Amino acid sequence: MLKEFRDFINRGNVIDLAVAVIIGGAFGAIVTSLVNDLIMPLVGIIIGGINFSGLAITAGNAQILYGNFIQAIVNFLIIAFVVFLIVRAINKMKKPAPPPPPAEPSEDIVLLREIRDLLKDRQP
C-alpha cells in the first residue's frame, strides 16, 4: 500500500495540483487585499464614503454582515476574470492540433462509388 501511495504522489498530476493550490491560495490573498484595501475604499468614496466592511443589519443579537458579502462577490469576480484571462492566453499560445488524416472509406463506400461510376459511363 505504501508503494501505491508513493507512486500516486510521484505522478506529475498530483504535484502539479499541489503547486496550483498553493499558488491559488497566495493569489487569493493578493486579490482579497486588492479588493479590501484598494477597490472597495475607492468604490465607497465614489458612492458617498460608505465603508463596505461595516455594512451590517442587526437582527436581535445577530449581525448580518452584508458588506463583507459584497466584498466576497467582488473578490470572486476579479479572480474569475483573471483566471479567464490566463486560460485565454494559454489557449492562444497553444498550437492548434493538426487535422486528423482523412479516414479510408469503408468497403461499402468504395463499392457504391464504383457502381456510381459504372452507371455514369452507361448513360448516353
N, C-alpha and C positions, 0 to 999 in steps of 0.2 A: 504494500500500500504506500509506503514512503517513496518507493521508486516511481510509482504512478504520479504521486503528488509532485515530486521533483520534475518529472517530465512535463507535467501540466504547467508548472511555474516557469520552466525554461522555454516554453513556447513563446514566440515573438508576440502573439496577440495579447497575452496576459501582461507582459511587461509594457507593451505599448499602451494598454488600457490603464495601467497603474500610473504611468507618466502623464497620460491625458487627464486623469482625475486630479493629480497633484497640481498640474498647470491650470486646470479649470478652477480649482479652489482658489489659487492665487489670483487668477484673472477675475473671479467673482469678487474677491476682496477689493481689487482695484476699481471695479465698476461700482461697487457699493460706496466706496469713498468718493468716486466721481459724482455719483448721484446725490449722496447725502451732503457732501461738503461743497460742491460747486453748482450743480444744476438746480437742485431744489431751492437753495437760498436765492438764486437768481430768479427762478420762477416765482418764489414768494415775494420778492421785491417788485417784480413786474405786476403781479396781481394785488398789490397793496400791502406788502410787508407781512404776509402770512407765513408763519413757521409751520411747515407741514408736520414735523415730528411732534409738535404739540397739539395737533388737532385730535380731539377726542370727544366722545359723548359719554356722559356719566349716567349710568342706569343703576340706581341703588348703590351698592358698594363696588360695582364693576365699572371699569372704564373700557370703552370700545375705542381703540387707537386706530381710527381710520386714516389718519395722516401717515402712519407707518405703512399701512397697506398701500396707499398711493405711491409711496417711495418704493415699495417692493415691486409694484407694477412697472414703474419707470425703470428699475434695475433690470427686470426681466426683458422689457422691450429693447433696452440698449444691448444686453448680452445676446439676445436673439438676432438683432440686426448685425452685430459684429460677427457672430458665427456664420450668418448668411453670407456676409461679405467674404469671409475667409474661405468658405466652401466654394463660393462662386469663383474666387481667384484660383483655387486649386483645380477646379474643373476646367478653367480656361487654360491652365498650364499643361494639363494632360493632353497628350497627343490622341487624336481620335483613333479608335481601333480600326485596323484595315477591314474593308468589307470582306465577308466570307467568300471563299471561292464559289463559283456557281456550281450547284449540285448537278450531278449527272442525271439526266432524265431517266425515269423508270422505263422498264421494258414496254409497258403499256403505251406510254407516250411515244416512244420510238416507233412502235408498230403502227399507232394511229397516224403518225407523221408520214410513214411510208405509204399507208393506204391513201392518205390525202394527196400525196404527190402522184401516185399512180392514177388516181381519179382525175387529177388536173390534166395529165397527159392524154387521157382518153377523150376529153371533151373537145368537140370540133371548134 
